[in-house]
Amino acid sequence: MTAITLDDAVWKDVEEGTEALVDRWLVTEGEPVRAGQPLVSVVLVKTTFEVTAPADGVLERILVAAGETFARGVPIGTLRESR
């Protein structure tokens, strides 16, 4: 399993303790995805980012639902990579 997270680079100048919001998931659990495919749209300090699949595989589990917030480094989903 591979954790799906918001890239650390986008948190660079963000104040400690700030959380991001999952705006919407673009795929559903169990859906096959390709590396680089947008998976989820998140909002951090009024800026929207798309989190992409790190590899080919299947979106195994959504850990943070749309409308919920999460902190820096927290996985928002898991990917089961294709072999």
Residue pairs with C-beta under 8 A, 6 or more apart in sequence:
1 60
1 78
1 79
1 80
2 54
2 55
2 57
2 78
2 79
2 80
2 81
3 75
3 77
3 78
3 79
4 39
4 40
4 51
4 53
4 54
4 59
4 75
4 76
4 77
4 78
4 79
5 51
5 73
5 74
5 75
5 76
6 20
6 42
6 44
6 49
6 51
6 70
6 72
6 76
7 49
7 51
8 72
8 73
10 44
10 47
10 49
11 44
11 72
14 44
14 45
14 72
17 71
18 44
18 45
18 72
19 69
19 70
19 71
20 42
20 43
20 44
20 69
20 70
20 71
21 42
21 43
21 44
21 67
21 68
21 69
22 40
22 41
22 42
22 64
22 65
22 66
22 67
22 68
22 69
22 70
22 76
23 40
23 41
23 42
23 43
23 48
23 66
24 40
24 41
24 66
25 39
25 40
25 62
25 65
25 66
25 77
26 38
26 39
26 40
26 41
26 50
27 33
27 37
27 39
27 40
27 59
28 59
29 59
29 60
29 61
29 62
30 58
30 59
30 60
31 58
31 59
32 56
32 57
32 58
32 82
33 39
33 53
33 56
33 57
33 58
33 59
33 79
34 53
34 56
35 52
35 53
35 54
35 55
35 56
36 52
36 53
37 52
37 53
38 50
38 51
38 52
39 50
39 51
39 52
39 53
39 59
39 77
40 50
40 51
40 76
40 77
41 48
41 49
41 50
41 51
42 48
42 49
42 50
42 51
42 76
43 49
51 76
53 59
53 79
54 79
55 79
55 81
55 82
56 81
56 82
57 79
57 80
57 81
57 82
58 79
58 80
58 82
59 77
59 78
59 79
60 77
60 78
60 79
60 80
61 77
61 78
62 76
62 77
63 75
63 76
63 77
63 78
64 70
64 74
64 76
64 77
70 76
